[in-house]
Structure formats: C-alpha cells, structure tokens
C-alpha cells in the first residue's frame, strides 16, 4: 500500500524520490530561485478540510527539505502553484504536463515568475517523474 496523497509521509517519500533522480539532479542544477509550493485546494468530499501545500526547498538539483503545510504557510515560498485535487492527481500520474497546464491556467501560478518556470521545463518534468515513482494511494 502506498502513501496517501497528500500526507507528510507522501511528501517525505517524494523528497527521497527527487534526491534519487539523476534526471532532476541534472535538469535542476541551475535552479537557485527558491522554494516551490504546490497547493492542493480543500475538498471536503475527499477528506481535505482545508487548502494544504507541499513545500519543496529545491536548490541546484537537490531537494533540501520538503514538508506538508497549511496554505497560509505556503505564501512564504518564491513560487506558488495552486490547483484542485483531481488536477494534481492527473499531474502525478503523468496524464498532464505541468508546464502546459500552467500555460492553460489548469495549474495556477499565483506567485513567482512564469518565464523562470518555463526555463525549467525539463526540471518540472523530472519532478513529475519523481512523484510518479512514489508509491501512492489516491483518495
């Protein structure tokens, strides 16, 4: 059985998967732009009572820290990406390209510089690949 998405256990396993990824190490080696927060919107039907965020302290191809926090804490991140649970699930399952989804407004970049995100398209794909390697139980 996998880790429930999102949960502190899932985020911890995600950090490990990122750091085990040679692809991310290469694609993200020039990332020095700060913490990225991925906010999952509340969904009472799925047992998500309030907005929560997966905070990734990624720097030069490494994930130095990862935590599940409330959405208010995510406001301190340099980049904040917001979407509902079904969209995040589709990203984690590699059904949706995260950069295209941001360009289409399906993932909303509410804080941060879009051109910087576009420059790191391959790093974003490697982060998705790492997420898909985490044994996950979806709600």
N, C-alpha and C positions, 0 to 999 in steps of 0.2 A: 504494500500500500504506500502511496506517495504522500508527500507533504501537502496539506491543504493550502490552496492558493486563495488569497494571500494570507500568510501567517508568519510569525517570527521564524519558525523552523524553515519555511519555504525560502524566505529571504536569506537566511544563513546558508542554506544549500545553494542558492543562486550565487552568492558571493564566492563560494568554493568553486562552482562551475565556471564562473568568469575567470577566476585566477588559474584554473586548469586549462583555459583556452589559449592555445598558441596563436590562433587567428585573432583573438581580441588583443593579445599582447602586442601583436604587430600593428593591427589597424588602429588601436587606441594609443599608441606610444606618443603621439603628439598632442593628446588631449590634456590640457592644463587649464581648462575653462571652468572647473568647479563641479560641485555636487549636482547630480541629476535626480529629481524626484518624479516618480511615476504615481500619480494619484488615481485611486480606484474610487469612483463615486459610490455613495451609500445605495444599498439595495436591500430593503427590509425582507423581501421575498427570499433572498439568498442568505439572510442572516448577517448582512453587513449593515450595522446600525448607523454608522457614520462614515464620512469620507476618510480614507486612510491612504498613506503614501509609503512607497518603497523608496527609501533614500539610498542612493548609491554614491559613495565617495570614490569616484573613478579618477585616476590620475596616471598618465603616461603608461597606459596598458595594464594597469593593475586596479583591482577594487580594494581600496584600503579599509573600507568599512561599509556595511550595509545594515539597515535597520528598517523595521516597520513602525511608522509613527502616525500620529493623527495629522490630518491635512493642514492644520494650523502650523505645525512644526515644519512642514514642507516649504513654507513660504521663505525660509532662510536659504533654500537651495538656489543655485545660479540658474538652473533650468528646471521648469516645472511643466510636466506633460500630464494632461487630465483626460480621462475617458471613463466610460461605464464598464462594468464587469464583462459583459459579452465581448466588447471590442478588445479588451486586454487579453481575454481568453483566446480570441482568434489570432492575436499577435503572438502569444506564447506558443500557439500550435502551428506557427508559420503559415497561416492562411492569409495574413495581411502583412504587407511590407510596412514597417513603422514610418519610414520617411515619406512614402507615398500617402499613408494615412494622415500624416501631419499636413501635407500639402493640400489634401482634400478636406481637412477640417474634421476628420474622424477621430484623430487624436489631436487635442488642442494644446499647442504650446502657449501657456498662459504667462510664462516668464522665461526670458532668455532670448538669444539671437538666432533667428531661423537660418541665416546664411552659415553660421557656425555649425549648426546641426547638419545642414546639407553637405558641408565639407567632410563630415564624418559619417557618411552613408555606410561605408563598409564596417566601421566600428559598431554602428547601430545593428547591422545585420548579424555581426558576431555576438552581440549581446543577446539578440533573439535566439540565435543558435544555442548559446549557453543556457538560456531559460528553457529551451525545449529539451535540454539534457537533464533537467531536474525532474526527478520522479514526482509527478504532480497529481493531486486529486482535486478536480474542479468541483465547485459547489453545484 
